[in-house]
């Protein structure tokens, strides 16, 4: 049970970060962005490319930070990937979604399907279909051995890093939304766009902030997924349904709801892998989703409109 808990928390932390951005997009932009999963994949691969460049130029990929398997280059690569993915999301919005914003939401949803297919195939074109690992560029000299904590639960230092940085990121985002002027403007726009506009809130500024925050969180989630598992072109597609499950489970528009929903999805998948097999992990997550929605149709933190 302790090992299921550890594995579920690691999976859930990745899903939670991606689900937060998807929840913000849904509540502020008012459509389901099915291209959000591809932002995770692009973030993971852009970090891989940046890591290769850093290692080739400076030769600093061979100095891991004890006791982690990676060195400072991976952290720098993740930051660079987050900035590039945010810029790409803004460009995608300017070229596609902004032109369709006055259409019905179903038009934006179909457009996001097309964007997802284009982004996924571009990823295949540039990187190919072979799975990759960050360790290929890190040139790890020391094996990463899982540590036993709490009597029987084994977890690697990298997984602890993912959990810790996810927690810090969520807390920082919560403080931003609660304390900053832009964060309050985003919350007001999510609750009532027309009233927010009347109050003097610039909707375009809020939309840009939503794209940037959602894309950067997606890039971080992609890097975390690649660090704990592997990089593959279908990474975004594989995580898309768990992301939507976490958003719906937690309640659309709620940051903490997305976090809790992601953790529940991660724990359900981990339990399914241990009990019935890896092929049923998605089915287990959605079974939990259905069971909870039967009791709370608006999600755990959702409110009636």
Secondary structure, DSSP 4 states (H G I P E B T S, - for coil): -HHHHHHHHHHHHHHHHHHHHHHHIIIII-S--TTHHHHHHHHHHHHHHHHHHHHHHH--TT---TTSS--HHHHHHHHHHHHHHHHHHHHHIIIIIHHHTTS-HHHHHHHHHHHHHHHHHHHHHHH-SS-B-THHHHT--S----EEETTTEEE-HHHHHHHHHHHHHHHHHHHHHHHSHHHHHHHHHHH-HHHHHHTT--HHHHHHHHHHHHHHHHHHHHHHHHHHS-B-TTHHHHHHHHHHHHHHHH-TT-HHHHHHHHHHHHHHHHHHHHHT-GGGHHHHHHHHHHHHHHH-TT-SS----
